[in-house]
Amino acid sequence: MAEAFGWEHGLDRSFRQARIFYALYVGLIVLSVVVVLVPGMPLFPLMWMSQSVNAILLPVILVLVLRLANDRRIMGPWVNGRVQNGLAWLLTGLVTLATLLLFVSPFTG
């Protein structure tokens, strides 16, 4: 969020340089601690759900990163080559297939 809004950001900055970034960082950690410490919170299903959300979002992120890696305006001479693109798109397809299987598996038994 800090980068999106143009605020100073990064763990390499001091607290004085990036106050909003550190406030967001600490706030997310505190929120996570509060959620985990709720009495009776089923932690294993919570971890399972968070990893499922990660798996669902991964193909989308991979496609966006590949589009960035192939944009000559952004990457200049460091754009992906043919072999890199072939491997990257193949792996993205495999991850997407695995994600689709994650969706289908509860219905197939």
Beta strands, then each sheet from edge to edge (+ up, - down):
end
